[in-house]
Amino acid sequence: MAFFRSPDKVAGLLSLLAALVFLPMWFIVLFVAPLPNMGAAESAVASLQHLFSQENSSRLMFVWLAALPFSCGVVGTAYLLNFARSRAVATALLALSGGLGVAALFSMDFVFSFFVVLPTYWGYRCVNRA
């Protein structure tokens, strides 16, 4: 239980949870309705090519939906690898986590943004502890 008393570990786990929340959405986008006359993998690649192509008017939203879980994963990994020991790094991780949370609040559904904002409190506790 001592693992969960450390605020950097809790912030890291919650950040990784925020990254994992987006997996079902990407699974639905890529695999639920495959393109006709294509296998699942082939259809997923074609869907990705279309989602990130210049012709897609919603391309920036899908770039954001890909970058946000990746960024949450990077922040979570940094917390779990004890990068938040120094005050400067803990403050930078808090700022990054808070920035991702605010951007998520303005750009997506409340449920997704709640999971992105959640690690910010524990990041604040890391700054106070460092």
Backbone as numpy.savetxt, mean C-alpha at the origin, in Angstrom:
# Nx Ny Nz CAx CAy CAz Cx Cy Cz
4.52 -12.02 22.97 3.74 -10.82 22.97 4.58 -9.55 22.97
5.84 -9.67 23.30 6.70 -8.49 23.31 6.86 -7.92 21.91
6.68 -8.76 20.90 6.79 -8.31 19.51 5.75 -7.22 19.22
4.55 -7.36 19.76 3.48 -6.42 19.48 3.52 -5.19 20.38
4.42 -5.15 21.34 4.56 -3.97 22.18 5.44 -2.91 21.53
6.21 -3.30 20.58 7.09 -2.37 19.90 6.29 -1.62 18.82
6.24 -0.28 18.89 5.43 0.45 17.92 5.92 0.32 16.49
7.23 0.13 16.30 7.71 -0.02 14.92 7.25 -1.34 14.31
7.15 -2.38 15.11 6.66 -3.66 14.59 5.16 -3.58 14.26
4.40 -2.91 15.12 2.97 -2.77 14.85 2.76 -1.91 13.60
3.50 -0.82 13.48 3.39 0.03 12.30 3.78 -0.74 11.04
4.81 -1.57 11.14 5.22 -2.37 9.99 4.17 -3.38 9.58
3.61 -4.08 10.56 2.57 -5.06 10.25 1.31 -4.41 9.68
0.93 -3.26 10.23 -0.24 -2.57 9.70 0.01 -2.02 8.30
1.23 -1.59 8.03 1.55 -1.12 6.67 1.52 -2.28 5.68
2.02 -3.43 6.08 1.94 -4.60 5.20 0.50 -5.04 5.01
-0.31 -4.93 6.05 -1.73 -5.23 5.91 -2.39 -4.28 4.92
-2.02 -3.00 4.97 -2.55 -2.03 4.01 -2.17 -2.40 2.58
-0.97 -2.93 2.40 -0.56 -3.37 1.06 -1.36 -4.59 0.62
-1.63 -5.49 1.55 -2.37 -6.72 1.21 -3.84 -6.48 0.93
-4.39 -5.39 1.45 -5.81 -5.10 1.23 -6.11 -4.91 -0.25
-5.12 -4.49 -1.02 -5.34 -4.23 -2.44 -5.26 -5.48 -3.30
-4.78 -6.59 -2.77 -4.66 -7.81 -3.58 -5.99 -8.32 -4.11
-7.06 -8.38 -3.33 -8.32 -8.85 -3.90 -8.82 -7.96 -5.04
-8.61 -6.66 -4.93 -9.03 -5.75 -5.99 -8.28 -6.05 -7.29
-6.97 -6.25 -7.18 -6.20 -6.57 -8.38 -6.56 -7.95 -8.91
-6.87 -8.90 -8.05 -7.30 -10.22 -8.50 -8.59 -10.11 -9.31
-9.53 -9.32 -8.81 -10.79 -9.14 -9.52 -10.57 -8.48 -10.86
-9.76 -7.43 -10.88 -9.51 -6.71 -12.14 -8.86 -7.61 -13.18
-7.93 -8.46 -12.74 -7.16 -9.24 -13.71 -7.76 -10.60 -14.05
-8.44 -11.25 -13.11 -8.79 -12.65 -13.34 -10.28 -12.98 -13.35
-11.14 -12.10 -12.87 -12.55 -12.48 -12.75 -13.24 -12.54 -14.12
-13.00 -11.60 -14.96 -13.64 -11.59 -16.28 -12.57 -11.66 -17.37
-12.07 -12.88 -17.67 -11.01 -12.98 -18.68 -11.53 -12.61 -20.06
-10.63 -12.14 -20.87 -10.98 -11.80 -22.25 -11.33 -13.06 -23.02
-12.22 -12.95 -23.99 -12.62 -14.16 -24.74 -11.46 -14.74 -25.54
-11.47 -16.07 -25.65 -10.48 -16.82 -26.43 -9.06 -16.66 -25.91
-8.91 -16.44 -24.61 -7.58 -16.31 -24.00 -7.56 -17.08 -22.69
-6.39 -17.57 -22.32 -6.22 -18.19 -21.02 -6.15 -17.13 -19.94
-6.12 -17.57 -18.69 -6.14 -16.64 -17.57 -4.90 -15.75 -17.56
-3.72 -16.33 -17.70 -2.49 -15.55 -17.66 -2.40 -14.61 -18.87
-2.75 -15.12 -20.03 -2.70 -14.31 -21.25 -3.69 -13.14 -21.15
-4.85 -13.40 -20.61 -5.86 -12.36 -20.43 -5.40 -11.32 -19.41
-4.75 -11.76 -18.33 -4.26 -10.83 -17.32 -3.19 -9.91 -17.89
-2.30 -10.46 -18.71 -1.25 -9.63 -19.33 -1.88 -8.62 -20.29
-2.85 -9.06 -21.07 -3.52 -8.14 -21.99 -4.29 -7.06 -21.22
-4.89 -7.43 -20.12 -5.60 -6.44 -19.29 -4.63 -5.42 -18.71
-3.48 -5.89 -18.23 -2.48 -4.96 -17.70 -1.97 -4.02 -18.78
-1.76 -4.55 -19.98 -1.30 -3.70 -21.07 -2.32 -2.62 -21.38
-3.59 -2.99 -21.35 -4.62 -1.99 -21.61 -4.74 -0.99 -20.46
-4.68 -1.47 -19.21 -4.85 -0.58 -18.07 -3.77 0.50 -18.01
-2.55 0.16 -18.41 -1.44 1.10 -18.33 -1.08 1.73 -19.67
-1.93 1.55 -20.68 -1.65 2.13 -22.00 -2.07 3.59 -22.04
-1.56 4.31 -23.00 -1.87 5.73 -23.16 -3.33 5.95 -23.56
-3.94 4.96 -24.20 -5.32 5.11 -24.66 -6.34 5.06 -23.52
-5.95 4.49 -22.40 -6.85 4.37 -21.26 -6.92 5.70 -20.52
-8.10 6.27 -20.44 -8.24 7.57 -19.78 -8.09 7.47 -18.26
-8.23 6.28 -17.68 -8.10 6.07 -16.24 -6.72 5.53 -15.87
-5.77 5.68 -16.74 -4.45 5.10 -16.53 -3.79 5.59 -15.24
-3.90 6.88 -14.95 -3.25 7.41 -13.75 -3.85 6.82 -12.48
-5.12 6.53 -12.49 -5.73 5.90 -11.31 -5.17 4.50 -11.09
-4.98 3.75 -12.18 -4.42 2.41 -12.03 -2.94 2.45 -11.66
-2.23 3.47 -12.12 -0.84 3.65 -11.67 -0.83 3.91 -10.17
-1.75 4.75 -9.69 -1.84 5.02 -8.26 -2.22 3.77 -7.49
-3.15 2.98 -8.04 -3.57 1.75 -7.36 -2.47 0.69 -7.35
-1.49 0.81 -8.21 -0.34 -0.09 -8.18 0.77 0.47 -7.28
0.95 1.79 -7.30 2.03 2.40 -6.52 1.72 2.44 -5.02
0.46 2.61 -4.67 0.11 2.73 -3.25 0.42 1.46 -2.46
0.00 0.27 -2.89 0.36 -0.92 -2.11 1.87 -1.18 -2.10
2.53 -0.86 -3.21 3.98 -1.02 -3.24 4.64 -0.11 -2.21
4.20 1.15 -2.14 4.75 2.10 -1.18 4.45 1.67 0.26
3.24 1.18 0.49 2.90 0.68 1.84 3.78 -0.51 2.21
4.06 -1.37 1.25 4.94 -2.50 1.50 6.36 -2.08 1.83
6.85 -1.06 1.13 8.20 -0.55 1.40 8.27 0.07 2.80
7.26 0.86 3.15 7.23 1.48 4.49 7.13 0.40 5.57
6.27 -0.59 5.35 6.13 -1.67 6.32 7.40 -2.47 6.50
8.09 -2.74 5.40 9.35 -3.47 5.47 10.41 -2.65 6.21
10.42 -1.35 5.96 11.38 -0.49 6.66 11.13 -0.49 8.16
9.86 -0.43 8.54 9.55 -0.50 9.98 9.96 -1.85 10.57
9.67 -2.93 9.87 9.98 -4.26 10.41 11.48 -4.54 10.46
12.25 -3.90 9.60 13.70 -4.09 9.60 14.41 -3.11 10.52
13.65 -2.48 11.42 14.19 -1.58 12.45 14.90 -0.36 11.88
14.45 0.15 10.75 15.02 1.39 10.23 14.56 2.59 11.05
13.49 2.43 11.83 12.92 3.55 12.58 13.60 3.74 13.94
14.77 3.20 14.11 15.48 3.39 15.39 15.93 4.83 15.57
16.40 5.44 14.50 16.84 6.84 14.61 15.63 7.76 14.41
15.70 8.90 15.04 14.58 9.84 14.99 14.35 10.38 13.58
15.43 10.60 12.83 15.29 11.16 11.48 14.58 10.17 10.55
14.96 8.91 10.61 14.32 7.91 9.75 12.89 7.66 10.20
12.66 7.63 11.50 11.29 7.45 12.01 10.40 8.61 11.57
10.93 9.82 11.58 10.16 10.98 11.13 9.89 10.90 9.63
10.88 10.47 8.86 10.68 10.33 7.41 9.63 9.26 7.11
9.68 8.13 7.82 8.69 7.08 7.61 7.30 7.55 8.03
7.22 8.33 9.12 5.94 8.88 9.54 5.39 9.84 8.49
6.24 10.69 7.95 5.81 11.63 6.92 5.34 10.89 5.67
6.07 9.86 5.28 5.67 9.08 4.11 4.36 8.35 4.36
4.23 7.75 5.52 3.01 7.04 5.87 1.82 8.00 5.95
2.03 9.14 6.57 0.96 10.13 6.65 0.59 10.70 5.29
1.57 10.95 4.46 1.30 11.44 3.11 0.52 10.44 2.28
0.90 9.17 2.38 0.15 8.13 1.67 -1.28 8.05 2.19
-1.44 8.19 3.51 -2.78 8.14 4.09 -3.65 9.29 3.63
-3.11 10.50 3.62 -3.89 11.66 3.19 -4.24 11.54 1.70
-3.28 11.12 0.90 -3.56 10.94 -0.53 -4.62 9.86 -0.75
-4.57 8.80 0.05 -5.57 7.74 -0.08 -6.95 8.24 0.34
-7.01 9.07 1.37 -8.30 9.62 1.81 -8.97 10.43 0.72
-8.18 11.17 -0.05 -8.74 12.01 -1.09 -8.99 11.29 -2.41
-8.41 10.11 -2.59 -8.49 9.49 -3.91 -9.22 8.16 -3.97
-9.59 7.58 -2.84 -10.24 6.28 -2.92 -11.26 6.09 -1.82
-11.83 4.90 -1.83 -12.87 4.53 -0.90 -12.35 4.59 0.54
-13.26 4.87 1.48 -12.89 5.01 2.88 -12.27 3.74 3.45
-12.76 2.57 3.04 -12.25 1.31 3.59 -10.78 1.13 3.23
-10.44 1.38 1.98 -9.04 1.26 1.57 -8.19 2.31 2.28
-8.67 3.53 2.33 -7.87 4.60 2.94 -7.72 4.40 4.45
-8.71 3.79 5.10 -8.60 3.52 6.53 -7.39 2.64 6.82
-7.19 1.60 6.02 -6.06 0.71 6.24 -4.72 1.39 5.94
-4.73 2.36 5.03 -3.49 3.07 4.71 -3.16 4.08 5.81
-4.18 4.69 6.43 -3.98 5.69 7.48 -3.61 5.04 8.82
-4.09 3.84 9.06 -3.95 3.18 10.35 -2.52 3.13 10.91
-1.49 2.83 10.12 -0.13 2.77 10.69 0.45 4.11 11.12
-0.20 5.20 10.77 0.36 6.52 11.06 0.46 6.77 12.57
-0.53 6.35 13.33 -0.47 6.53 14.79 0.74 5.81 15.37
0.96 4.58 14.91 2.09 3.81 15.45 3.42 4.38 14.97
3.43 4.98 13.79 4.62 5.69 13.34 4.91 6.90 14.20
3.87 7.58 14.63 4.03 8.70 15.56 4.63 8.23 16.89
4.19 7.09 17.34 4.75 6.53 18.58 6.22 6.16 18.39
6.59 5.73 17.18 8.01 5.42 16.90 8.86 6.69 17.00
8.35 7.81 16.48 9.09 9.06 16.54 9.28 9.48 18.00
8.26 9.34 18.81 8.37 9.70 20.22 9.31 8.80 20.99
9.40 7.54 20.56 10.26 6.59 21.25 11.73 6.74 20.83
11.97 7.15 19.59 13.35 7.23 19.07 14.13 8.37 19.71
